[in-house]
């Protein structure tokens, strides 16, 4: 059950890159007494040419494994130490973390693994933030657990974490990592601190999970393609999953599942523009902009299509099953499977195909016995997503017209049964023009 008086707040690396950002973060937290549990990332870039602390720790780990000289390792580690010492000094804190810093280097030089090295950025930053705020520090390795096979241990984590949060009214928890049954540190493979924030929000029964970063929420299109795209004010979990899968990267889809199951909304906010409303991610939403209809447009390059033709395919019992068995036997997942009466196309990642190309194609030839088969690379997929599409007539026609006006040929069309999205396949060289054309068809400047 959601607690109407608890908000869990996660701050990304760009929000905690230096002392000035720490002050901003503290002001945001203190402006709302319901912001009680804070999840912190490692320091990010302070300027474009800077290096994230996590990347520095990965580099240090590789230097140690490569047996570079002690002097070289210590000199490089000194740069990492200085990042934290500078933050402490500029915040005016009386906080000696020299022992922690020495212990970390010694552990890395001994037996600790790569995940331990990477996690220390969040660990140290959270110690400092907890000290600065006057909050309790809860080490993630004491409350977030993984199973023997490396997957997240949901039941054990929520039991331990919920109990720990009940003890402490306010706390800072490092993001990105937890612990294996043997006591070694394990990091989340995708989503990082965003996943931790979502887990803490669920364990706390929060009324809201605020995810603070350096952008004011989701944009309706990639700003590298569309100049100054409109912000998305409200988006459902399902819409977010569609857009994230097709390339939208503000919040990884893995970070959604813990709060989605508990019905906890997520608010993406900008640390540098704290008054901006950001994007609200919710379970369900009936409202949509009737003038816009779509929620967003996103896509990815790097796909291939296997075209299969066989007379009377539709009458051949088990043809699709055999094809799917072939993909499974080769450990290959597909993106889409459009078909006609005598044709079927398998769309999959070019990278995945290249790992299995010869074996996969020969298996299809031998077991499916097509009349003809061809492979085409260089395909891009674009998803047009919006909960308003089901109520709007002619949405698909508008998408196709927008592409036609730019002379872009559509290679594939797929629409989900829920009418939440329309996916089109085009040539990679048309990708940017296609995204821009679709966006401006629905969003008028």
N, C-alpha and C positions, 0 to 999 in steps of 0.2 A: 504493500500500500504506500502511495506517495506521501511524503511528509511535506506539508505545505510550508514548513519553515526551514527547509534545508535545500540549499543549492550547492552543487558540486561544480567547481570551476577549474578548468585546465588551461594552462598557459604554455604556448609553444616556444621554441627556442628563440625566435626573433623577438618575443615579448620579454625574454629574460637574458638578453645578450650582454647587458652591462648594468652598471649601477643606476643610471638614469631610467632604464626600463624597469628595474626593480622598484623604483619609487612610483612609477606609473602604475605598476601592478598592485602595489600596496594600497594606493589611493583607490583603485577600482574595487579591491576587496573590502576595504573599510567603508566604502560608500553604501554598502548593502549588508547589514548584519546577518542576512540569511546565507551569505557566501561563506560557508563554514568549513568545507573540505576542499583543499587546493591540491591539484596534481601539477607537478612542475617538470618541464623538459630541461635538457642540457643547454648551455648558452649557444645561441646561433650566431649568425654572422652580424658583426657590428657595422660593416660596410661591404660593398659588393665584392671586393677582392679578399675579404677575410675568410677564415676557415672555421667551420663549425667545430666545437669541442669534441663531439662524437667522432667526427672524421679524423681529428688529431689523435684520439685514443685508438682508433682502428690502425692508424699509421704507426703509432708507438708499439702496438702489439706486434705488427709485422716486423718492425725493427728488432724487437726482442727475439722473435722466432728466427729471424735471419742471422742472429748472433752478431749484430753490429757491436762496436766497442761500447764499454760502459760509459765512457765520456760522451759519446754521440747520443746515447739513449738519455742520459741525465740532462744533457743540454736541451734536448727536444722536450723532455718532460717539464723542464723549467718553464717553458713557454706556456704549457697547460696550467701549471701551478700559478703562474703570474696572472692568468685570466681571473682566477678565483680570488687571489690575494688583492688584486686591484678592486674588484667588486666590494670586498669586505672593507677595504680602506676607504673607498669613496662613499660608502654607506655610513661610515663612522662607527662601525661595529667593533666591540671588544670581543673578538671571537678567534681563538687560536685553532686552526685546522691543520697545523703542521704535522701533527701525529697521523691524522687521516691521510694526508697526502703522501707521507712516507710509507705508510702501510700499503697503500694502493700500488705504488711502484714496486715494493718488495713482493707483493702478491703476484703481480703481473710477471715479474722476473722468475718466479718460482713455478707454480703449477696451475695458476688460474687460466681459464680459457678466454676465448675471444669475446664471448657474451659478457663475462665479468668486466673485461676492459671497457667495452662499449657502454655498459650500464653505469659506470662511475661518474659520467657527466651529469646524469639526472640525480644521482645520489648526493653529490657535493652541492649542486645547485639547490636541492631541496633542503639540505641542512642549513644553508645560508638563509634561504627564504623563511624557513621556520623560525630561525633566530631573529630575523629582522621583524617579522610579524608578531613574535611572541607566541607562536602556535606550537603545538606538540608535533614532533617529527615521528612519523610511522614508517619504518623501513619496509618497502614492498616485499622484500624477501621473507618477511615474517607473516605476511597476510595474503600473498598472491602465489598460487601453486600451479605447477604443471605435473602431468602424469609421466610415467616412465617412457611413453612413446613421444613425449614432447608436446602433446596437446594440452590446452588449458584445462585445469581441473576445476570445473564450475562449482560443484557442490562443496568441496573442501574450502575453496576460496571464499565463497559467499558466507559460509558459516563463520570462518575465522575473521574475515574483514568486517562483517556486520557487528560481531561482538566487540571488536576493537574500536569501531567508530562509536558504539554506544557508550564506551568509557570516556571518550574524549569529545568535548563539545566542538573543538576546532583543531584541525590538523593539516599538515602538509605531507603528501605521499609522493615519492618519486615515480615518474612514469616509466614505461618501456620494458620493465623486467619483473621477474618473479623468481621462484626457486624450484628446482627439480627435487624428486624424492631423495636423492643422494646428497642434497645440500648445495649443489653447484648452481650458480646463477644462470638463468635462461631468459633471453629477450624475446619479445613478440616479433614474429617474422615480418608482419605487415601492420601498418597503422600506428606502431610505437606507443607513444604516450596518449594518443587519442583513445586507444583501446583501454588503457589503464583508467582514464577518466570515465569512460563509459561503465567499466566494471565497478568503480567506486560509487558512481551515481546510483547504480542498481542496488548495491549493497547498503547504501544509505537510505534507500527509498526516497530519493530526492524528488522534488517537484519540478526541477529543471537542471539540465546539464549544460553549462555554458562553456563553449570551446573558444578561447581567445587566441587570435593569430594576428597576422599582419594584413589581412584583407577584410573588407566589410561584407562578409558572407559570400554566397554563391553568385556568380554572374550567369546570365542566360546563354552566354557563349564564351569561348576562349578569347580573352582580351588581346592575345597575340595575333588573332585572326580578325576579330571584329573590334573596331575602335570604340572604346567607351561603351561596352554592352550594359544593358540595364541589369540591376540587381534583382535577385529572386527574393521576395519578402517571405513567402511561405511555400514549403515544399514537403510532400509526404515522403515517408520512408521508401515507398515503392518507386516514386519518381527519382529519388536520390540514388537508389540502387541502379536504376537504368542509366542515369547520367554518369555515375561513378564508374560503372563497368565500361562505358564507352569513352572514358578518358577524363572526365571532370575530376579534379584532384584535390579540392580543398579539404575534404574529409574522406578517408578511406572507408569503403563499405564495411570492412571488418569491425570498425569502431562503432557501428550502428547496432549490431545484433544484441549486445547486452541490454541496452536501454529500450530497444524496440520491443523486446519481449515483455518488458515491464511497463510499456506505455509512457515512458518518460520523454518529454520533448527535448530537443537539442537546439541551442541558440548559438550560431556562429557569429562571433563579434570581433571587432578590430581594436586591439589595444591602443593604437595610435588615434583612433576616433571613437572613444568610449561612449559618446552620445548617439552614435549611429545605431539603428535598430538591428542591423545585420539580417541574417536569414534564420527563420524558425523552421525546424524540421519536426513534423508532427505525424502521428499515426494516420489520421484521417483529416481531410479538409474538403468541404463542399464548395467553398468560395474559389473563384478564379476570375481573372481579368477577361471579360468577354471581348474586349477590343484586341487582346493579344492571343488568347486561346492556349498557346503552348507555354510550358514552364521553362524549357530550355532546349538547346541543341548541342550535341557533342558527338565526337567520333574519334576513330583511330585508323591509322594506316597499318600496313603489314599483314594483309590477309591473302590467301590463295583460294582458288576454287577448283575442285575436281568435278568435271562435267562427265556424266555417265549417260549413255543412250542405249536402249534395248527395246526392240519391238515387243509389244504386248507386256511391258513391264507391269502395268496395272493389274494384269490377270495372273501374274506369277506369284503364287502364295509364298510368303516368307522372304521376298527379295530385300525389303528394307531391313528386316531382322538380320539377315546374313551380312548386310553392309555394316550395320551397327556392331555386330559381333567382330567383324574385321577390325573396326576402329578400336574396340575394347581390347582385343588381343594384342594390338600394337601400342596400347596405352596412349591413345590419341583421343582428345575430346574435340568436338566440332562446335562451331558457332551457330550455324544455321543449316537447314536441310531443305531448301526449296525444291519442289518437284512438279512435273507435269505428267501426262499420261504415259509417255515412253521415255521420259528424261528425269534425272535426279542430279542435283548439284550438292556437293559437300563443301561448305565454306569453313576454313580453319586457319589458324595462325600459320603464316609462312615459316616462322621459326620452328614451330612444332613439326610441320610437314617436312622441313629439311632434315630433321633428325631421323625421320622414318620413311623418307620419300620412296626409295627403291623397294624396300620390303613391303610397304603399304600398298603401292600401286600393283606390285606383282601379286599380292594377296587378293586384291579386287579382281584382277584379270582371271585368276585361277578359280576363285570361289563364286564370284558373281557372274562371270562370263558375259560381260557387256559386248554389244555390237561395236561400240567405239567408246573411247575414253580420252579426255584431254585435260591438261592442267594449265591454268592461267594464274600467274602471279601479279603482284602490283595492284591489289584491290584495297579500297578503303571502305569502311562502314560508317555511316552517320545515323544517329538516332535522334528523332524528333519526339520529345517527350512532353506530355501534359495531361493532367486530369480533366481539363476542359475539352479535350478533343472528342470525347464520347458524346458530348452535347452539341458539338458544332458540325454542321454539314459542310462538306467540301474541303476538309482539311487536307486529305491526301492529294486532291486535285491541285490545291495551292502549292503543296510541296513540289509536285511534279512540274507544274507550270513555272515555278521559280527556277528550277534546274534547266528546263527547256529554254527559257529566255537567255540563259548564259551558255547555251550550246553544250550542256553537260549530258552525256549519255548515261542512263540508269541501267546497271548491269543486274541488279537484284532488288526485289521489293519484298518486305516481310512486315506484317502487322500482327501484333499480339491480339489474342481473343478478347482481352479486356479493353482494347482500344486505347491503352495508355501510351503506346508508342508506335511510331512508324520507322522502320529501318530500311535504308537504301544502300545499295552497294554501287560504287563508282570507281573510275580509274583514280589511282593515287595522285596523279598530276592535277586532277580537278578538285582535290579535297578542300583546299582553302577557299576557292571560289564557291564551292557548293555550300559550305557552312555559312559563308557570308550572305549568299543569295537567299538561303532559307531563313536566316535570322531577319533580314530586312523585309522579307515577304510578310512576316508576322509582327515585326516591331518597326513602326514608322518613326523616323527621326523628327 
